[in-house]
């Protein structure tokens, strides 16, 4: 859950959202995408694209450009934490 411009939004990373993210970040594979975020080489643009893909997969009609101008409750730190959590949850096997 992410609060954008005062509205609670659902975010999730579907297979389609991950494919979109690979393309946007020009990563050749899912493994390379995960490694990018596990290392210290990711940028604020990477976080923005990940969140936008996750929000779209959650049903919001939002572009990365729109999200860049939005107010995210908690600021950049919460945005980065939400992006990390999204990525981690995408690879958790349900019990």
Backbone as XML, in Angstrom:
<?xml version="1.0"?>
<chain id="A" units="angstrom">
  <residue number="1" name="UNK">
    <atom name="N" x="0.851" y="-1.173" z="0.000"/>
    <atom name="CA" x="0.000" y="0.000" z="0.000"/>
    <atom name="C" x="0.898" y="1.238" z="0.000"/>
  </residue>
  <residue number="2" name="UNK">
    <atom name="N" x="0.537" y="2.184" z="-0.817"/>
    <atom name="CA" x="1.298" y="3.422" z="-0.927"/>
    <atom name="C" x="0.292" y="4.569" z="-0.962"/>
  </residue>
  <residue number="3" name="UNK">
    <atom name="N" x="0.573" y="5.636" z="-0.251"/>
    <atom name="CA" x="-0.321" y="6.790" z="-0.251"/>
    <atom name="C" x="0.258" y="7.827" z="-1.218"/>
  </residue>
  <residue number="4" name="UNK">
    <atom name="N" x="-0.489" y="8.056" z="-2.299"/>
    <atom name="CA" x="-0.064" y="8.979" z="-3.349"/>
    <atom name="C" x="-1.110" y="10.080" z="-3.460"/>
  </residue>
  <residue number="5" name="UNK">
    <atom name="N" x="-0.655" y="11.327" z="-3.288"/>
    <atom name="CA" x="-1.561" y="12.482" z="-3.322"/>
    <atom name="C" x="-2.760" y="12.278" z="-2.391"/>
  </residue>
  <residue number="6" name="UNK">
    <atom name="N" x="-2.481" y="11.712" z="-1.223"/>
    <atom name="CA" x="-3.515" y="11.538" z="-0.211"/>
    <atom name="C" x="-4.411" y="10.335" z="-0.403"/>
  </residue>
  <residue number="7" name="UNK">
    <atom name="N" x="-4.199" y="9.558" z="-1.459"/>
    <atom name="CA" x="-5.037" y="8.385" z="-1.711"/>
    <atom name="C" x="-4.233" y="7.104" z="-1.528"/>
  </residue>
  <residue number="8" name="UNK">
    <atom name="N" x="-4.812" y="6.163" z="-0.769"/>
    <atom name="CA" x="-4.164" y="4.861" z="-0.592"/>
    <atom name="C" x="-4.258" y="4.094" z="-1.898"/>
  </residue>
  <residue number="9" name="UNK">
    <atom name="N" x="-3.156" y="3.584" z="-2.357"/>
    <atom name="CA" x="-3.089" y="2.848" z="-3.622"/>
    <atom name="C" x="-2.509" y="1.460" z="-3.396"/>
  </residue>
  <residue number="10" name="UNK">
    <atom name="N" x="-3.081" y="0.497" z="-4.084"/>
    <atom name="CA" x="-2.560" y="-0.864" z="-4.063"/>
    <atom name="C" x="-1.469" y="-0.962" z="-5.115"/>
  </residue>
  <residue number="11" name="UNK">
    <atom name="N" x="-0.384" y="-1.614" z="-4.758"/>
    <atom name="CA" x="0.702" y="-1.843" z="-5.714"/>
    <atom name="C" x="1.074" y="-3.315" z="-5.649"/>
  </residue>
  <residue number="12" name="UNK">
    <atom name="N" x="1.353" y="-3.889" z="-6.805"/>
    <atom name="CA" x="1.803" y="-5.278" z="-6.877"/>
    <atom name="C" x="2.644" y="-5.423" z="-8.131"/>
  </residue>
  <residue number="13" name="UNK">
    <atom name="N" x="3.498" y="-6.404" z="-8.123"/>
    <atom name="CA" x="4.306" y="-6.653" z="-9.316"/>
    <atom name="C" x="3.859" y="-7.965" z="-9.949"/>
  </residue>
  <residue number="14" name="UNK">
    <atom name="N" x="3.103" y="-7.846" z="-11.006"/>
    <atom name="CA" x="2.698" y="-9.001" z="-11.795"/>
    <atom name="C" x="3.826" y="-9.345" z="-12.760"/>
  </residue>
  <residue number="15" name="UNK">
    <atom name="N" x="3.689" y="-10.456" z="-13.432"/>
    <atom name="CA" x="4.685" y="-10.832" z="-14.438"/>
    <atom name="C" x="4.758" y="-9.767" z="-15.539"/>
  </residue>
  <residue number="16" name="UNK">
    <atom name="N" x="3.606" y="-9.245" z="-15.910"/>
    <atom name="CA" x="3.572" y="-8.185" z="-16.913"/>
    <atom name="C" x="4.270" y="-6.926" z="-16.447"/>
  </residue>
  <residue number="17" name="UNK">
    <atom name="N" x="4.064" y="-6.563" z="-15.181"/>
    <atom name="CA" x="4.725" y="-5.379" z="-14.626"/>
    <atom name="C" x="6.235" y="-5.577" z="-14.578"/>
  </residue>
  <residue number="18" name="UNK">
    <atom name="N" x="6.668" y="-6.787" z="-14.234"/>
    <atom name="CA" x="8.108" y="-7.073" z="-14.207"/>
    <atom name="C" x="8.698" y="-7.009" z="-15.612"/>
  </residue>
  <residue number="19" name="UNK">
    <atom name="N" x="7.965" y="-7.518" z="-16.604"/>
    <atom name="CA" x="8.437" y="-7.446" z="-17.997"/>
    <atom name="C" x="8.538" y="-5.986" z="-18.451"/>
  </residue>
  <residue number="20" name="UNK">
    <atom name="N" x="7.542" y="-5.194" z="-18.075"/>
    <atom name="CA" x="7.548" y="-3.757" z="-18.391"/>
    <atom name="C" x="8.767" y="-3.078" z="-17.752"/>
  </residue>
  <residue number="21" name="UNK">
    <atom name="N" x="9.037" y="-3.450" z="-16.516"/>
    <atom name="CA" x="10.164" y="-2.868" z="-15.791"/>
    <atom name="C" x="11.497" y="-3.265" z="-16.412"/>
  </residue>
  <residue number="22" name="UNK">
    <atom name="N" x="11.637" y="-4.539" z="-16.793"/>
    <atom name="CA" x="12.854" y="-4.982" z="-17.491"/>
    <atom name="C" x="13.093" y="-4.127" z="-18.729"/>
  </residue>
  <residue number="23" name="UNK">
    <atom name="N" x="12.027" y="-3.912" z="-19.493"/>
    <atom name="CA" x="12.130" y="-3.132" z="-20.718"/>
    <atom name="C" x="12.501" y="-1.682" z="-20.426"/>
  </residue>
  <residue number="24" name="UNK">
    <atom name="N" x="11.814" y="-1.072" z="-19.474"/>
    <atom name="CA" x="12.063" y="0.342" z="-19.142"/>
    <atom name="C" x="13.478" y="0.559" z="-18.622"/>
  </residue>
  <residue number="25" name="UNK">
    <atom name="N" x="13.996" y="-0.419" z="-17.873"/>
    <atom name="CA" x="15.337" y="-0.287" z="-17.295"/>
    <atom name="C" x="16.410" y="-0.932" z="-18.156"/>
  </residue>
  <residue number="26" name="UNK">
    <atom name="N" x="15.986" y="-1.477" z="-19.295"/>
    <atom name="CA" x="16.904" y="-2.112" z="-20.246"/>
    <atom name="C" x="17.741" y="-3.208" z="-19.591"/>
  </residue>
  <residue number="27" name="UNK">
    <atom name="N" x="17.052" y="-4.040" z="-18.797"/>
    <atom name="CA" x="17.695" y="-5.191" z="-18.176"/>
    <atom name="C" x="17.346" y="-6.424" z="-18.998"/>
  </residue>
  <residue number="28" name="UNK">
    <atom name="N" x="18.321" y="-7.318" z="-19.234"/>
    <atom name="CA" x="18.085" y="-8.462" z="-20.110"/>
    <atom name="C" x="17.287" y="-9.603" z="-19.492"/>
  </residue>
  <residue number="29" name="UNK">
    <atom name="N" x="17.144" y="-9.605" z="-18.165"/>
    <atom name="CA" x="16.458" y="-10.725" z="-17.526"/>
    <atom name="C" x="15.923" y="-10.325" z="-16.163"/>
  </residue>
  <residue number="30" name="UNK">
    <atom name="N" x="15.091" y="-11.200" z="-15.633"/>
    <atom name="CA" x="14.543" y="-10.998" z="-14.298"/>
    <atom name="C" x="15.648" y="-11.042" z="-13.251"/>
  </residue>
  <residue number="31" name="UNK">
    <atom name="N" x="16.594" y="-11.931" z="-13.436"/>
    <atom name="CA" x="17.725" y="-12.039" z="-12.507"/>
    <atom name="C" x="18.524" y="-10.735" z="-12.507"/>
  </residue>
  <residue number="32" name="UNK">
    <atom name="N" x="18.788" y="-10.192" z="-13.684"/>
    <atom name="CA" x="19.538" y="-8.931" z="-13.779"/>
    <atom name="C" x="18.769" y="-7.789" z="-13.115"/>
  </residue>
  <residue number="33" name="UNK">
    <atom name="N" x="17.443" y="-7.807" z="-13.255"/>
    <atom name="CA" x="16.613" y="-6.783" z="-12.635"/>
    <atom name="C" x="16.727" y="-6.856" z="-11.109"/>
  </residue>
  <residue number="34" name="UNK">
    <atom name="N" x="16.608" y="-8.051" z="-10.566"/>
    <atom name="CA" x="16.716" y="-8.230" z="-9.112"/>
    <atom name="C" x="18.105" y="-7.837" z="-8.630"/>
  </residue>
  <residue number="35" name="UNK">
    <atom name="N" x="19.133" y="-8.248" z="-9.361"/>
    <atom name="CA" x="20.513" y="-7.900" z="-8.978"/>
    <atom name="C" x="20.722" y="-6.397" z="-8.971"/>
  </residue>
  <residue number="36" name="UNK">
    <atom name="N" x="20.087" y="-5.710" z="-9.892"/>
    <atom name="CA" x="20.202" y="-4.248" z="-9.948"/>
    <atom name="C" x="19.706" y="-3.620" z="-8.643"/>
  </residue>
  <residue number="37" name="UNK">
    <atom name="N" x="18.586" y="-4.133" z="-8.134"/>
    <atom name="CA" x="18.025" y="-3.574" z="-6.912"/>
    <atom name="C" x="18.687" y="-4.118" z="-5.653"/>
  </residue>
  <residue number="38" name="UNK">
    <atom name="N" x="19.266" y="-5.292" z="-5.722"/>
    <atom name="CA" x="19.971" y="-5.837" z="-4.556"/>
    <atom name="C" x="21.293" y="-5.126" z="-4.324"/>
  </residue>
  <residue number="39" name="UNK">
    <atom name="N" x="21.913" y="-4.678" z="-5.401"/>
    <atom name="CA" x="23.172" y="-3.943" z="-5.298"/>
    <atom name="C" x="22.898" y="-2.501" z="-4.936"/>
  </residue>
  <residue number="40" name="UNK">
    <atom name="N" x="23.917" y="-1.717" z="-4.954"/>
    <atom name="CA" x="23.753" y="-0.303" z="-4.609"/>
    <atom name="C" x="23.717" y="0.567" z="-5.860"/>
  </residue>
  <residue number="41" name="UNK">
    <atom name="N" x="23.481" y="-0.054" z="-7.016"/>
    <atom name="CA" x="23.527" y="0.677" z="-8.265"/>
    <atom name="C" x="22.200" y="1.191" z="-8.772"/>
  </residue>
  <residue number="42" name="UNK">
    <atom name="N" x="21.143" y="1.133" z="-7.947"/>
    <atom name="CA" x="19.854" y="1.612" z="-8.447"/>
    <atom name="C" x="19.692" y="3.101" z="-8.162"/>
  </residue>
  <residue number="43" name="UNK">
    <atom name="N" x="18.889" y="3.734" z="-8.982"/>
    <atom name="CA" x="18.700" y="5.188" z="-8.896"/>
    <atom name="C" x="17.275" y="5.532" z="-8.472"/>
  </residue>
  <residue number="44" name="UNK">
    <atom name="N" x="17.052" y="6.803" z="-8.236"/>
    <atom name="CA" x="15.695" y="7.245" z="-7.910"/>
    <atom name="C" x="14.767" y="7.008" z="-9.099"/>
  </residue>
  <residue number="45" name="UNK">
    <atom name="N" x="15.286" y="7.108" z="-10.305"/>
    <atom name="CA" x="14.501" y="6.790" z="-11.512"/>
    <atom name="C" x="14.070" y="5.333" z="-11.492"/>
  </residue>
  <residue number="46" name="UNK">
    <atom name="N" x="14.972" y="4.436" z="-11.074"/>
    <atom name="CA" x="14.644" y="3.015" z="-10.975"/>
    <atom name="C" x="13.484" y="2.800" z="-10.006"/>
  </residue>
  <residue number="47" name="UNK">
    <atom name="N" x="13.553" y="3.462" z="-8.851"/>
    <atom name="CA" x="12.496" y="3.348" z="-7.835"/>
    <atom name="C" x="11.179" y="3.878" z="-8.397"/>
  </residue>
  <residue number="48" name="UNK">
    <atom name="N" x="11.242" y="5.004" z="-9.075"/>
    <atom name="CA" x="10.059" y="5.613" z="-9.670"/>
    <atom name="C" x="9.410" y="4.675" z="-10.690"/>
  </residue>
  <residue number="49" name="UNK">
    <atom name="N" x="10.209" y="4.087" z="-11.566"/>
    <atom name="CA" x="9.678" y="3.174" z="-12.579"/>
    <atom name="C" x="9.092" y="1.916" z="-11.952"/>
  </residue>
  <residue number="50" name="UNK">
    <atom name="N" x="9.753" y="1.400" z="-10.911"/>
    <atom name="CA" x="9.256" y="0.216" z="-10.223"/>
    <atom name="C" x="7.908" y="0.509" z="-9.561"/>
  </residue>
  <residue number="51" name="UNK">
    <atom name="N" x="7.814" y="1.638" z="-8.863"/>
    <atom name="CA" x="6.557" y="1.996" z="-8.209"/>
    <atom name="C" x="5.443" y="2.228" z="-9.223"/>
  </residue>
  <residue number="52" name="UNK">
    <atom name="N" x="5.744" y="2.908" z="-10.317"/>
    <atom name="CA" x="4.728" y="3.171" z="-11.337"/>
    <atom name="C" x="4.218" y="1.860" z="-11.931"/>
  </residue>
  <residue number="53" name="UNK">
    <atom name="N" x="5.118" y="0.924" z="-12.222"/>
    <atom name="CA" x="4.711" y="-0.379" z="-12.758"/>
    <atom name="C" x="3.853" y="-1.124" z="-11.736"/>
  </residue>
  <residue number="54" name="UNK">
    <atom name="N" x="4.251" y="-1.073" z="-10.471"/>
    <atom name="CA" x="3.492" y="-1.739" z="-9.417"/>
    <atom name="C" x="2.118" y="-1.127" z="-9.202"/>
  </residue>
  <residue number="55" name="UNK">
    <atom name="N" x="2.025" y="0.187" z="-9.264"/>
    <atom name="CA" x="0.738" y="0.861" z="-9.111"/>
    <atom name="C" x="-0.189" y="0.556" z="-10.284"/>
  </residue>
  <residue number="56" name="UNK">
    <atom name="N" x="0.362" y="0.532" z="-11.499"/>
    <atom name="CA" x="-0.458" y="0.182" z="-12.665"/>
    <atom name="C" x="-0.968" y="-1.254" z="-12.540"/>
  </residue>
  <residue number="57" name="UNK">
    <atom name="N" x="-0.102" y="-2.168" z="-12.095"/>
    <atom name="CA" x="-0.525" y="-3.559" z="-11.912"/>
    <atom name="C" x="-1.562" y="-3.667" z="-10.802"/>
  </residue>
  <residue number="58" name="UNK">
    <atom name="N" x="-1.560" y="-2.726" z="-9.886"/>
    <atom name="CA" x="-2.555" y="-2.678" z="-8.813"/>
    <atom name="C" x="-3.849" y="-1.988" z="-9.208"/>
  </residue>
  <residue number="59" name="UNK">
    <atom name="N" x="-3.922" y="-1.494" z="-10.446"/>
    <atom name="CA" x="-5.156" y="-0.907" z="-10.954"/>
    <atom name="C" x="-5.164" y="0.595" z="-11.129"/>
  </residue>
  <residue number="60" name="UNK">
    <atom name="N" x="-4.106" y="1.279" z="-10.739"/>
    <atom name="CA" x="-4.066" y="2.736" z="-10.896"/>
    <atom name="C" x="-3.582" y="3.093" z="-12.300"/>
  </residue>
  <residue number="61" name="UNK">
    <atom name="N" x="-4.181" y="4.111" z="-12.849"/>
    <atom name="CA" x="-3.726" y="4.605" z="-14.142"/>
    <atom name="C" x="-2.755" y="5.735" z="-13.883"/>
  </residue>
  <residue number="62" name="UNK">
    <atom name="N" x="-1.470" y="5.389" z="-13.796"/>
    <atom name="CA" x="-0.442" y="6.378" z="-13.458"/>
    <atom name="C" x="0.798" y="6.122" z="-14.304"/>
  </residue>
  <residue number="63" name="UNK">
    <atom name="N" x="1.375" y="7.176" z="-14.795"/>
    <atom name="CA" x="2.627" y="7.061" z="-15.534"/>
    <atom name="C" x="3.768" y="7.427" z="-14.591"/>
  </residue>
  <residue number="64" name="UNK">
    <atom name="N" x="4.969" y="7.068" z="-14.979"/>
    <atom name="CA" x="6.139" y="7.442" z="-14.176"/>
    <atom name="C" x="6.255" y="8.964" z="-14.106"/>
  </residue>
  <residue number="65" name="UNK">
    <atom name="N" x="5.907" y="9.650" z="-15.192"/>
    <atom name="CA" x="5.983" y="11.107" z="-15.226"/>
    <atom name="C" x="5.004" y="11.729" z="-14.231"/>
  </residue>
  <residue number="66" name="UNK">
    <atom name="N" x="3.797" y="11.182" z="-14.172"/>
    <atom name="CA" x="2.793" y="11.675" z="-13.229"/>
    <atom name="C" x="3.223" y="11.389" z="-11.799"/>
  </residue>
  <residue number="67" name="UNK">
    <atom name="N" x="3.716" y="10.183" z="-11.565"/>
    <atom name="CA" x="4.157" y="9.807" z="-10.227"/>
    <atom name="C" x="5.330" y="10.673" z="-9.771"/>
  </residue>
  <residue number="68" name="UNK">
    <atom name="N" x="6.174" y="11.085" z="-10.696"/>
    <atom name="CA" x="7.317" y="11.938" z="-10.348"/>
    <atom name="C" x="6.869" y="13.273" z="-9.774"/>
  </residue>
  <residue number="69" name="UNK">
    <atom name="N" x="5.680" y="13.732" z="-10.162"/>
    <atom name="CA" x="5.159" y="15.011" z="-9.686"/>
    <atom name="C" x="4.234" y="14.853" z="-8.481"/>
  </residue>
  <residue number="70" name="UNK">
    <atom name="N" x="3.932" y="13.621" z="-8.132"/>
    <atom name="CA" x="2.980" y="13.355" z="-7.048"/>
    <atom name="C" x="3.642" y="13.470" z="-5.684"/>
  </residue>
  <residue number="71" name="UNK">
    <atom name="N" x="2.792" y="13.636" z="-4.678"/>
    <atom name="CA" x="3.273" y="13.633" z="-3.298"/>
    <atom name="C" x="3.099" y="12.216" z="-2.759"/>
  </residue>
  <residue number="72" name="UNK">
    <atom name="N" x="4.200" y="11.595" z="-2.406"/>
    <atom name="CA" x="4.165" y="10.262" z="-1.812"/>
    <atom name="C" x="4.336" y="10.446" z="-0.316"/>
  </residue>
  <residue number="73" name="UNK">
    <atom name="N" x="3.338" y="9.974" z="0.427"/>
    <atom name="CA" x="3.376" y="10.129" z="1.883"/>
    <atom name="C" x="4.630" y="9.445" z="2.440"/>
  </residue>
  <residue number="74" name="UNK">
    <atom name="N" x="5.415" y="10.187" z="3.209"/>
    <atom name="CA" x="6.650" y="9.658" z="3.778"/>
    <atom name="C" x="7.873" y="10.025" z="2.961"/>
  </residue>
  <residue number="75" name="UNK">
    <atom name="N" x="7.647" y="10.561" z="1.756"/>
    <atom name="CA" x="8.751" y="11.029" z="0.927"/>
    <atom name="C" x="9.579" y="9.924" z="0.288"/>
  </residue>
  <residue number="76" name="UNK">
    <atom name="N" x="10.772" y="10.288" z="-0.155"/>
    <atom name="CA" x="11.631" y="9.363" z="-0.891"/>
    <atom name="C" x="12.020" y="8.104" z="-0.109"/>
  </residue>
  <residue number="77" name="UNK">
    <atom name="N" x="12.177" y="8.224" z="1.192"/>
    <atom name="CA" x="12.572" y="7.055" z="1.992"/>
    <atom name="C" x="11.467" y="6.000" z="1.963"/>
  </residue>
  <residue number="78" name="UNK">
    <atom name="N" x="10.223" y="6.426" z="2.181"/>
    <atom name="CA" x="9.091" y="5.493" z="2.156"/>
    <atom name="C" x="8.897" y="4.947" z="0.746"/>
  </residue>
  <residue number="79" name="UNK">
    <atom name="N" x="9.088" y="5.786" z="-0.254"/>
    <atom name="CA" x="8.969" y="5.323" z="-1.639"/>
    <atom name="C" x="9.987" y="4.220" z="-1.928"/>
  </residue>
  <residue number="80" name="UNK">
    <atom name="N" x="11.218" y="4.415" z="-1.505"/>
    <atom name="CA" x="12.263" y="3.405" z="-1.723"/>
    <atom name="C" x="11.963" y="2.133" z="-0.942"/>
  </residue>
  <residue number="81" name="UNK">
    <atom name="N" x="11.459" y="2.268" z="0.279"/>
    <atom name="CA" x="11.092" y="1.091" z="1.068"/>
    <atom name="C" x="9.938" y="0.332" z="0.418"/>
  </residue>
  <residue number="82" name="UNK">
    <atom name="N" x="8.965" y="1.058" z="-0.101"/>
    <atom name="CA" x="7.831" y="0.424" z="-0.772"/>
    <atom name="C" x="8.289" y="-0.321" z="-2.025"/>
  </residue>
  <residue number="83" name="UNK">
    <atom name="N" x="9.211" y="0.278" z="-2.759"/>
    <atom name="CA" x="9.744" y="-0.378" z="-3.961"/>
    <atom name="C" x="10.476" y="-1.662" z="-3.590"/>
  </residue>
  <residue number="84" name="UNK">
    <atom name="N" x="11.283" y="-1.619" z="-2.546"/>
    <atom name="CA" x="12.017" y="-2.803" z="-2.098"/>
    <atom name="C" x="11.053" y="-3.896" z="-1.651"/>
  </residue>
  <residue number="85" name="UNK">
    <atom name="N" x="10.007" y="-3.501" z="-0.935"/>
    <atom name="CA" x="9.021" y="-4.475" z="-0.466"/>
    <atom name="C" x="8.262" y="-5.093" z="-1.638"/>
  </residue>
  <residue number="86" name="UNK">
    <atom name="N" x="7.915" y="-4.282" z="-2.622"/>
    <atom name="CA" x="7.238" y="-4.801" z="-3.816"/>
    <atom name="C" x="8.083" y="-5.869" z="-4.498"/>
  </residue>
  <residue number="87" name="UNK">
    <atom name="N" x="9.333" y="-5.562" z="-4.690"/>
    <atom name="CA" x="10.225" y="-6.497" z="-5.362"/>
    <atom name="C" x="10.388" y="-7.771" z="-4.546"/>
  </residue>
  <residue number="88" name="UNK">
    <atom name="N" x="10.559" y="-7.641" z="-3.254"/>
    <atom name="CA" x="10.712" y="-8.820" z="-2.390"/>
    <atom name="C" x="9.453" y="-9.684" z="-2.420"/>
  </residue>
  <residue number="89" name="UNK">
    <atom name="N" x="8.291" y="-9.069" z="-2.336"/>
    <atom name="CA" x="7.028" y="-9.823" z="-2.335"/>
    <atom name="C" x="6.761" y="-10.523" z="-3.662"/>
  </residue>
  <residue number="90" name="UNK">
    <atom name="N" x="7.296" y="-9.983" z="-4.738"/>
    <atom name="CA" x="7.092" y="-10.602" z="-6.051"/>
    <atom name="C" x="7.731" y="-11.985" z="-6.120"/>
  </residue>
  <residue number="91" name="UNK">
    <atom name="N" x="8.702" y="-12.237" z="-5.243"/>
    <atom name="CA" x="9.423" y="-13.495" z="-5.302"/>
    <atom name="C" x="9.239" y="-14.377" z="-4.081"/>
  </residue>
  <residue number="92" name="UNK">
    <atom name="N" x="8.233" y="-14.062" z="-3.267"/>
    <atom name="CA" x="7.923" y="-14.887" z="-2.102"/>
    <atom name="C" x="6.914" y="-15.952" z="-2.540"/>
  </residue>
  <residue number="93" name="UNK">
    <atom name="N" x="7.224" y="-17.186" z="-2.222"/>
    <atom name="CA" x="6.316" y="-18.281" z="-2.557"/>
    <atom name="C" x="5.228" y="-18.338" z="-1.479"/>
  </residue>
  <residue number="94" name="UNK">
    <atom name="N" x="3.938" y="-18.279" z="-1.903"/>
    <atom name="CA" x="2.852" y="-18.342" z="-0.912"/>
    <atom name="C" x="2.867" y="-19.684" z="-0.168"/>
  </residue>
  <residue number="95" name="UNK">
    <atom name="N" x="2.505" y="-19.642" z="1.088"/>
    <atom name="CA" x="2.490" y="-20.858" z="1.890"/>
    <atom name="C" x="1.118" y="-21.461" z="1.919"/>
  </residue>
</chain>
